[in-house]
Each structure stands twice: as structure tokens, then as C-alpha cells.
Amino acid sequence: MTQGLAPSGLVRNNTFRLLVAIGLAVLPLLGGSALANPTAVPATYATKAEAEAAASKLGCTGAHPMGNQWMPCAQHGQASGSAPSHH
């Protein structure tokens, strides 16, 4: 080994540790709201009326039951909006 140079494994390990430390230091500055989608439509609602109102934002009409909650759109998977699937 050449004097003054660290083995490549040590360099990789230290680089990884540095990246993790930076990530952990920056994460609190971002806060949870920076990671959330502020325009997202909730997947379930307590009432059928709330789900029907949300359906128009997703490009569909009606609502359907899901357990003891209600989901927008008359049929599951019918939404054409940009809200992510809950599956």
C-alpha cells in the first residue's frame, strides 16, 4: 500500500458515513411538510358526501365504501387524477 493513501474500502466507508451524516443533518430542516404533497387528495373519508365531493378533483363521480370509510369514485381505481394509489 502506498503511504498516505487509505485503502479504497476505508474511503468508501468514510464517504458513506459522511453522506449519512449530511442527510441526517438536513432532514430536520426540511420538515415533514416538505416531503408531503400539499395538493394530495385523501384516499378515504368518513362520509359518503365527503368522498363524492373529492371525486370531482380526481376526474370521477360518486363514491364507494371501503371498510367503514368511503373512497371517491363509483368504482375502485376509477380516478384519473394525480393522487397516488393507496396499494
Secondary structure, 3 states (H helix, E strand, C coil): CCCCCCCHHHHHHHHHHHHHHHHHHHHHHHHHHHHCCCCCCCCCECCHHHHHHHHHHHCCCCEEEECCEEEECCCCCCCCCCCCCCC
